[in-house]
Amino acid sequence: MKRTSLKRALLVAAVVACGVSGSVEWTNEGLSISIESAQARVGRPLTPVSVAGVARRTTRRAVVGGAVVGGAAAGCVRVLVNGAYVCR
């Protein structure tokens, strides 16, 4: 039992040490952790089987496939969707 709690404490300490990219200070209220900046990555997902990647590909195929099967209507307007022109 004691060995498991020691491993858990070491794991928590390692996660906190790797995860905190700011400063850790001791204040009158207790331990204060401040993070300098948060960054978000915007764009296509790196993994090809991620949920976002699958949704993007499925939507693109449905839009392009539907335009090809249905054929161009007489008054269609060409629209650029994910790098491919489709008629709407």
DSSP file (Angstrom, degrees, kcal/mol; ACC not computed):
  #  RESIDUE AA STRUCTURE BP1 BP2  ACC     N-H-->O    O-->H-N    N-H-->O    O-->H-N    TCO  KAPPA ALPHA  PHI   PSI    X-CA   Y-CA   Z-CA
    1    1 A M     >        0   0    0      0, 0.0     4,-1.8     0, 0.0     5,-0.2   0.000 360.0 360.0 360.0 -42.9    0.0    0.0    0.0
    2    2 A K  H  >  +     0   0    0      1,-0.2     4,-1.8     2,-0.2     5,-0.1   0.862 360.0  54.2 -68.8 -34.8    2.8    2.4    0.9
    3    3 A R  H  > S+     0   0    0      2,-0.2     4,-2.1     1,-0.2    -1,-0.2   0.882 107.1  51.3 -66.9 -38.3    4.7    1.6   -2.3
    4    4 A T  H  > S+     0   0    0      1,-0.2     4,-2.4     2,-0.2    -2,-0.2   0.913 109.9  48.5 -65.5 -43.1    1.6    2.4   -4.5
    5    5 A S  H  X S+     0   0    0     -4,-1.8     4,-2.3     2,-0.2    -1,-0.2   0.850 110.3  52.2 -67.8 -32.9    1.1    5.8   -2.8
    6    6 A L  H  X S+     0   0    0     -4,-1.8     4,-2.3     2,-0.2    -1,-0.2   0.916 110.6  47.5 -67.1 -43.0    4.8    6.7   -3.2
    7    7 A K  H  X S+     0   0    0     -4,-2.1     4,-2.3     2,-0.2    -2,-0.2   0.907 112.3  50.1 -63.1 -41.4    4.6    5.9   -6.9
    8    8 A R  H  X S+     0   0    0     -4,-2.4     4,-2.5     2,-0.2    -2,-0.2   0.908 110.2  49.8 -64.0 -41.8    1.4    7.9   -7.2
    9    9 A A  H  X S+     0   0    0     -4,-2.3     4,-2.3     1,-0.2    -1,-0.2   0.897 111.4  48.9 -64.7 -40.2    3.0   10.9   -5.5
   10   10 A L  H  X S+     0   0    0     -4,-2.3     4,-2.3     2,-0.2    -1,-0.2   0.887 111.1  50.5 -66.0 -38.5    6.1   10.7   -7.8
   11   11 A L  H  X S+     0   0    0     -4,-2.3     4,-2.5     2,-0.2    -2,-0.2   0.923 110.9  48.1 -64.5 -44.3    3.8   10.5  -10.8
   12   12 A V  H  X S+     0   0    0     -4,-2.5     4,-2.5     1,-0.2     5,-0.2   0.913 111.9  50.2 -62.3 -42.7    1.9   13.6   -9.7
   13   13 A A  H  X S+     0   0    0     -4,-2.3     4,-2.4     1,-0.2    -1,-0.2   0.894 111.2  48.6 -63.5 -40.1    5.1   15.5   -9.0
   14   14 A A  H  X S+     0   0    0     -4,-2.3     4,-2.3     2,-0.2     5,-0.2   0.904 111.8  48.8 -67.1 -41.0    6.4   14.6  -12.5
   15   15 A V  H  X S+     0   0    0     -4,-2.5     4,-2.6     2,-0.2    -2,-0.2   0.920 113.5  46.6 -64.9 -43.3    3.2   15.7  -14.2
   16   16 A V  H  X S+     0   0    0     -4,-2.5     4,-1.9     2,-0.2    -2,-0.2   0.912 112.6  50.1 -65.2 -42.0    3.2   19.0  -12.3
   17   17 A A  H  < S+     0   0    0     -4,-2.4    -2,-0.2    -5,-0.2    -1,-0.2   0.894 118.2  38.5 -64.7 -39.6    6.8   19.6  -13.0
   18   18 A C  H  < S+     0   0    0     -4,-2.3    -2,-0.2    -5,-0.2    -1,-0.2   0.828 118.1  49.2 -78.8 -32.1    6.4   18.9  -16.7
   19   19 A G  H  < S+     0   0    0     -4,-2.6     2,-0.8    -5,-0.2    -2,-0.2   0.755  90.7  82.9 -83.1 -25.1    3.0   20.6  -17.0
   20   20 A V     <  +     0   0    0     -4,-1.9     4,-0.1    -5,-0.2    15,-0.1  -0.714  45.8 172.0 -86.7 114.5    3.8   23.9  -15.3
   21   21 A S        +     0   0    0     -2,-0.8    15,-0.6    16,-0.1    16,-0.2  -0.244  63.1  52.6-111.7  43.4    5.4   26.3  -17.7
   22   22 A G  E    S-A   35   0A   0     13,-0.2     2,-0.4    14,-0.1    13,-0.2  -0.350  97.3 -54.4-142.7-138.1    5.2   29.2  -15.5
   23   23 A S  E     -A   34   0A   0     11,-2.1    11,-2.5    -2,-0.1     2,-0.5  -0.932  30.8-153.0-123.7 145.8    6.2   30.1  -11.9
   24   24 A V  E     +A   33   0A   0     -2,-0.4     2,-0.3     9,-0.2     9,-0.2  -0.974  24.9 171.7-116.4 122.5    5.5   28.4   -8.6
   25   25 A E  E     -A   32   0A   0      7,-3.1     7,-3.7    -2,-0.5     2,-0.6  -0.910  32.1-128.0-130.3 155.9    5.5   30.7   -5.6
   26   26 A W  E     +A   31   0A   0     -2,-0.3     5,-0.2     5,-0.2     2,-0.2  -0.929  35.7 174.6-104.0 120.3    4.6   30.4   -2.0
   27   27 A T        -     0   0    0      3,-3.1     3,-0.4    -2,-0.6     5,-0.0  -0.517  49.2 -91.5-113.3-177.2    2.2   33.2   -0.8
   28   28 A N  S    S+     0   0    0      1,-0.2     3,-0.1    -2,-0.2    -1,-0.0   0.819 127.1  50.0 -65.5 -30.4    0.4   34.0    2.4
   29   29 A E  S    S-     0   0    0      1,-0.3     2,-0.3     0, 0.0    -1,-0.2   0.667 123.0 -97.4 -81.9 -16.9   -2.7   32.1    1.1
   30   30 A G  S    S+     0   0    0     -3,-0.4    -3,-3.1     2,-0.0     2,-0.3  -0.965  75.5   0.9 136.7-154.7   -0.6   29.1    0.1
   31   31 A L  E     -A   26   0A   0     -2,-0.3     2,-0.5    -5,-0.2    -5,-0.2  -0.542  60.3-161.9 -75.0 130.3    1.0   27.7   -3.0
   32   32 A S  E     -A   25   0A   0     -7,-3.7    -7,-3.1    -2,-0.3     2,-0.5  -0.965   6.9-172.4-119.2 124.1    0.5   29.9   -6.1
   33   33 A I  E     -A   24   0A   0     -2,-0.5     2,-0.4    -9,-0.2    -9,-0.2  -0.968   4.8-174.5-116.9 122.0    1.0   28.6   -9.6
   34   34 A S  E     -A   23   0A   0    -11,-2.5   -11,-2.1    -2,-0.5     2,-0.5  -0.965  12.6-150.6-119.7 133.9    0.9   31.1  -12.5
   35   35 A I  E     -A   22   0A   0     -2,-0.4   -13,-0.2   -13,-0.2     3,-0.1  -0.871   6.1-149.8-103.8 131.6    1.0   30.1  -16.2
   36   36 A E        -     0   0    0    -15,-0.6     2,-0.3    -2,-0.5    -1,-0.1   0.940  68.9 -10.4 -70.6 -49.5    2.6   32.6  -18.5
   37   37 A S        -     0   0    0    -16,-0.2     2,-0.4     2,-0.0    -1,-0.2  -0.997  52.3-143.2-152.0 153.1    0.7   31.9  -21.7
   38   38 A A        -     0   0    0     -2,-0.3     2,-0.4    -3,-0.1    -3,-0.0  -0.957  19.4-162.0-117.1 137.8   -1.7   29.4  -23.3
   39   39 A Q        -     0   0    0     -2,-0.4     2,-0.4     2,-0.0    -2,-0.0  -0.954   4.4-160.0-124.1 139.7   -1.4   28.5  -26.9
   40   40 A A        -     0   0    0     -2,-0.4     2,-0.6     2,-0.0    -2,-0.0  -0.945  15.0-137.5-116.2 138.7   -3.9   26.9  -29.2
   41   41 A R        -     0   0    0     -2,-0.4     2,-0.5     2,-0.0    -2,-0.0  -0.855  21.6-166.1 -96.2 120.3   -3.0   25.1  -32.4
   42   42 A V        +     0   0    0     -2,-0.6     2,-0.3     3,-0.0    -2,-0.0  -0.900  43.0  51.9-109.9 133.1   -5.5   26.0  -35.2
   43   43 A G  S    S-     0   0    0     -2,-0.5    -2,-0.0     0, 0.0     0, 0.0  -0.947  91.2 -15.1 144.1-162.7   -5.6   24.0  -38.4
   44   44 A R  S    S-     0   0    0     -2,-0.3     2,-0.1     1,-0.1     9,-0.0  -0.464  72.0-105.4 -75.0 145.2   -5.9   20.5  -39.6
   45   45 A P        -     0   0    0      0, 0.0    -1,-0.1     0, 0.0     5,-0.0  -0.374  17.7-136.6 -70.6 150.9   -5.3   17.6  -37.2
   46   46 A L  S    S+     0   0    0     -2,-0.1    -2,-0.0     2,-0.0     0, 0.0   0.811  85.1  74.1 -77.3 -30.8   -2.1   15.7  -37.4
   47   47 A T  S >  S-     0   0    0      1,-0.1     3,-1.3     2,-0.0     6,-0.2  -0.718  71.9-148.1 -89.7 131.1   -3.6   12.3  -36.9
   48   48 A P  T 3  S+     0   0    0      0, 0.0    -1,-0.1     0, 0.0    -2,-0.0   0.697  95.4  48.9 -72.2 -17.5   -5.5   11.0  -40.0
   49   49 A V  T 3  S+     0   0    0      4,-0.1    -2,-0.0     5,-0.0     2,-0.0   0.176  81.8 124.4-107.4  18.4   -8.0    9.0  -37.9
   50   50 A S  S <> S-     0   0    0     -3,-1.3     4,-2.4     1,-0.1     5,-0.2  -0.328  73.8-112.7 -73.0 162.3   -8.9   11.7  -35.5
   51   51 A V  H  > S+     0   0    0      1,-0.2     4,-2.4     2,-0.2     5,-0.2   0.907 117.6  49.2 -62.3 -42.9  -12.6   12.7  -35.1
   52   52 A A  H  > S+     0   0    0      1,-0.2     4,-2.3     2,-0.2    -1,-0.2   0.901 111.5  49.3 -65.7 -39.9  -12.0   16.2  -36.6
   53   53 A G  H  > S+     0   0    0     -6,-0.2     4,-2.3     2,-0.2    -2,-0.2   0.906 111.8  47.9 -65.9 -41.6  -10.1   14.7  -39.6
   54   54 A V  H  X S+     0   0    0     -4,-2.4     4,-2.6     2,-0.2     5,-0.2   0.917 112.7  48.9 -65.6 -43.0  -12.8   12.1  -40.3
   55   55 A A  H  X S+     0   0    0     -4,-2.4     4,-2.4    -5,-0.2     5,-0.2   0.904 111.4  50.1 -63.7 -41.1  -15.6   14.7  -40.1
   56   56 A R  H  X S+     0   0    0     -4,-2.3     4,-2.3    -5,-0.2    -2,-0.2   0.938 113.8  43.9 -63.4 -46.5  -13.7   17.0  -42.4
   57   57 A R  H  X S+     0   0    0     -4,-2.3     4,-2.6     2,-0.2     5,-0.2   0.901 113.5  51.0 -66.7 -40.2  -13.1   14.4  -45.0
   58   58 A T  H  X S+     0   0    0     -4,-2.6     4,-2.3     2,-0.2    -1,-0.2   0.919 111.6  47.5 -63.9 -43.4  -16.6   13.0  -44.8
   59   59 A T  H  X S+     0   0    0     -4,-2.4     4,-2.5    -5,-0.2     5,-0.2   0.924 112.5  49.2 -63.5 -44.4  -18.1   16.5  -45.2
   60   60 A R  H  X S+     0   0    0     -4,-2.3     4,-2.7    -5,-0.2     5,-0.3   0.921 112.7  47.1 -62.2 -43.6  -15.9   17.3  -48.2
   61   61 A R  H  X S+     0   0    0     -4,-2.6     4,-2.8     1,-0.2     5,-0.3   0.887 112.4  50.1 -66.3 -37.7  -16.7   14.0  -49.9
   62   62 A A  H  X S+     0   0    0     -4,-2.3     4,-2.1    -5,-0.2    -2,-0.2   0.912 114.1  44.2 -67.2 -41.7  -20.4   14.5  -49.3
   63   63 A V  H  X S+     0   0    0     -4,-2.5     4,-1.6     2,-0.2    -2,-0.2   0.950 120.2  39.7 -68.7 -48.7  -20.4   18.0  -50.7
   64   64 A V  H  X S+     0   0    0     -4,-2.7     4,-1.9    -5,-0.2    -2,-0.2   0.922 117.9  48.6 -68.3 -43.5  -18.2   17.2  -53.7
   65   65 A G  H  X S+     0   0    0     -4,-2.8     4,-2.6    -5,-0.3     5,-0.3   0.892 110.4  51.2 -64.2 -40.0  -19.9   13.8  -54.4
   66   66 A G  H  X S+     0   0    0     -4,-2.1     4,-2.0    -5,-0.3    -1,-0.2   0.863 110.1  49.6 -65.5 -35.7  -23.4   15.3  -54.2
   67   67 A A  H  X S+     0   0    0     -4,-1.6     4,-1.0     2,-0.2    -1,-0.2   0.867 113.3  46.3 -70.9 -35.6  -22.5   18.0  -56.7
   68   68 A V  H  < S+     0   0    0     -4,-1.9    -2,-0.2     2,-0.2    -1,-0.2   0.926 115.7  43.8 -73.1 -44.9  -21.1   15.5  -59.1
   69   69 A V  H  < S+     0   0    0     -4,-2.6    -2,-0.2     1,-0.2    -3,-0.2   0.912 115.8  47.4 -67.8 -42.8  -24.0   13.0  -58.9
   70   70 A G  H  < S-     0   0    0     -4,-2.0    -1,-0.2    -5,-0.3    -2,-0.2   0.752 104.2-140.9 -71.5 -23.6  -26.7   15.7  -59.1
   71   71 A G     <  -     0   0    0     -4,-1.0     2,-0.4    -5,-0.2    -1,-0.1   0.073  33.3 -56.8  78.6 162.1  -25.1   17.4  -62.0
   72   72 A A        -     0   0    0     -4,-0.1     2,-0.1     1,-0.1    16,-0.0  -0.617  54.3-135.9 -79.8 129.1  -24.8   21.2  -62.5
   73   73 A A    >   -     0   0    0     -2,-0.4     3,-1.2     1,-0.1    -1,-0.1  -0.320  26.1-105.3 -76.6 166.7  -28.2   23.0  -62.5
   74   74 A A  T 3  S+     0   0    0      1,-0.3    -1,-0.1    -2,-0.1    -2,-0.0   0.877 119.0  33.8 -63.7 -37.9  -28.9   25.6  -65.0
   75   75 A G  T 3  S+     0   0    0      2,-0.1    -1,-0.3    13,-0.0     2,-0.1  -0.124  87.1 147.6-109.8  37.6  -28.5   28.5  -62.6
   76   76 A C    <   -     0   0    0     -3,-1.2     2,-0.5    12,-0.1    11,-0.1  -0.360  38.0-142.8 -76.5 154.3  -25.8   27.1  -60.4
   77   77 A V        -     0   0    0     -2,-0.1    11,-2.2     2,-0.0     2,-0.4  -0.963  18.8-123.4-115.4 130.4  -23.2   29.2  -58.7
   78   78 A R  E     -B   87   0B   0     -2,-0.5     2,-0.4     9,-0.2     9,-0.2  -0.607  33.3-176.3 -77.1 128.1  -19.6   28.0  -58.4
   79   79 A V  E     -B   86   0B   0      7,-3.2     7,-2.9    -2,-0.4     2,-0.7  -0.976  25.5-127.8-127.3 138.0  -18.4   27.9  -54.8
   80   80 A L  E     +B   85   0B   0     -2,-0.4     2,-0.5     5,-0.2     5,-0.2  -0.779  31.0 177.0 -87.5 116.7  -15.0   27.0  -53.5
   81   81 A V  E >   -B   84   0B   0      3,-3.1     3,-1.7    -2,-0.7    -2,-0.0  -0.966  69.3 -26.9-124.9 113.2  -15.3   24.4  -50.7
   82   82 A N  T 3  S-     0   0    0     -2,-0.5    -1,-0.1     1,-0.3     3,-0.1   0.863 127.0 -46.9  51.8  42.5  -12.0   23.0  -49.2
   83   83 A G  T 3  S+     0   0    0      1,-0.2     2,-0.4     0, 0.0    -1,-0.3   0.459 121.9  97.0  85.1   1.2  -10.1   23.7  -52.4
   84   84 A A  E <  S-B   81   0B   0     -3,-1.7    -3,-3.1    -5,-0.0     2,-0.4  -0.977  70.9-126.1-125.5 137.6  -12.6   22.2  -54.8
   85   85 A Y  E     +B   80   0B   0     -2,-0.4     2,-0.3    -5,-0.2    -5,-0.2  -0.669  31.9 177.4 -82.5 131.8  -15.2   24.1  -56.8
   86   86 A V  E     -B   79   0B   0     -7,-2.9    -7,-3.2    -2,-0.4     2,-0.4  -0.925  28.1-117.9-129.3 156.7  -18.8   22.8  -56.5
   87   87 A C  E      B   78   0B   0     -2,-0.3    -9,-0.2    -9,-0.2   -11,-0.1  -0.806 360.0 360.0 -96.8 134.6  -22.0   24.1  -57.9
   88   88 A R              0   0    0    -11,-2.2   -10,-0.1    -2,-0.4    -1,-0.1   0.313 360.0 360.0-130.3 360.0  -24.7   25.3  -55.6
